Amino acid sequence: MMRRPQGYAVWSGPEQQVERDTFTCAHCNAVVIVPPQADPSALGGFCRQCMAHICGPCADAGACRPFEQQLATMEQRDRFLRAVGL
């Protein structure tokens, strides 16, 4: 069971309502649903470099590349391309 989930999702249907804890991957910004009584290692992992929860595919990749850093890189590239007229 995850000790401190970051979010909460609710799905409402005509006959039932499903509620689950969630967290957002710090590397790819994916929302991961935390099933009840789930083993934390099955959900992904915890990046010790950026100190944040990450999803399974990002944990398997093994590199720390936070989503905020990726956005900053894209913005920097865009500013450069605009400066040179492309």
Backbone torsions as a table, in degrees:
resi	resn	phi	psi	omega
1	MET	NA	133.8	179.6
2	MET	-72.6	131.8	-174.5
3	ARG	-70.9	-43.6	-177.4
4	ARG	-137.4	82.7	177.6
5	PRO	-64.7	155.5	-175.6
6	GLN	-95.6	-18.2	-176.3
7	GLY	-144.8	-179.3	-177.0
8	TYR	-147.1	129.0	-179.6
9	ALA	-117.9	142.0	178.4
10	VAL	-130.7	125.6	174.7
11	TRP	-112.6	124.4	-179.7
12	SER	-110.1	133.3	176.7
13	GLY	-124.4	-179.8	-179.0
14	PRO	-64.8	-30.0	-176.1
15	GLU	-120.5	-12.5	-177.0
16	GLN	-146.5	162.4	176.1
17	GLN	-130.9	128.1	-178.6
18	VAL	-110.9	130.7	-180.0
19	GLU	-124.4	132.9	-179.6
20	ARG	-142.0	150.4	170.8
21	ASP	-78.3	152.2	179.3
22	THR	-139.5	165.4	166.1
23	PHE	-144.8	158.1	-179.9
24	THR	-105.7	128.2	179.7
25	CYS	-64.9	130.7	-178.6
26	ALA	-75.0	-16.8	-177.3
27	HIS	-96.1	-37.3	-177.3
28	CYS	-120.3	-3.8	177.4
29	ASN	69.3	19.9	177.6
30	ALA	-79.6	143.7	175.9
31	VAL	-89.7	124.9	-177.7
32	VAL	-109.8	127.0	178.5
33	ILE	-83.6	132.9	-178.9
34	VAL	-101.6	106.7	178.0
35	PRO	-66.9	153.9	178.2
36	PRO	-60.0	139.3	177.8
37	GLN	58.1	30.1	-178.8
38	ALA	-76.8	145.6	174.7
39	ASP	-73.9	125.7	-177.5
40	PRO	-56.4	-32.9	-179.7
41	SER	-69.8	-23.2	179.2
42	ALA	-79.6	-15.4	-178.2
43	LEU	-85.6	-18.0	-176.6
44	GLY	145.0	-110.3	180.0
45	GLY	-174.2	-170.4	178.6
46	PHE	-129.8	118.7	-178.9
47	CYS	-78.7	119.8	-179.1
48	ARG	-78.6	-13.4	178.7
49	GLN	-82.6	-44.7	179.0
50	CYS	-101.6	-1.4	177.1
51	MET	54.3	54.0	-179.1
52	ALA	-145.0	159.5	176.4
53	HIS	-73.3	141.5	177.3
54	ILE	-133.3	156.4	-179.0
55	CYS	-78.8	172.4	-178.1
56	GLY	-58.8	-51.4	179.7
57	PRO	-59.8	-37.7	178.7
58	CYS	-71.1	-34.1	176.8
59	ALA	-66.9	-37.7	178.8
60	ASP	-69.0	-29.9	-179.7
61	ALA	-65.3	-35.4	174.5
62	GLY	80.8	0.2	179.6
63	ALA	-111.6	143.8	178.0
64	CYS	-93.9	110.8	177.1
65	ARG	-140.4	84.0	-176.8
66	PRO	-59.8	149.5	-177.8
67	PHE	-60.2	-38.7	177.8
68	GLU	-59.6	-40.5	178.6
69	GLN	-66.4	-39.3	178.3
70	GLN	-63.8	-40.5	177.2
71	LEU	-63.9	-42.9	179.1
72	ALA	-62.1	-39.6	178.2
73	THR	-64.7	-42.9	178.6
74	MET	-63.7	-41.7	179.5
75	GLU	-65.7	-40.4	179.2
76	GLN	-63.7	-42.7	178.2
77	ARG	-63.2	-41.9	179.0
78	ASP	-63.1	-43.7	178.0
79	ARG	-61.1	-41.4	179.1
80	PHE	-63.6	-46.7	-179.6
81	LEU	-62.5	-38.1	177.0
82	ARG	-66.9	-37.5	-178.6
83	ALA	-66.6	-34.4	-179.9
84	VAL	-91.7	3.0	174.9
85	GLY	84.5	22.5	177.7
86	LEU	-102.4	NA	NA
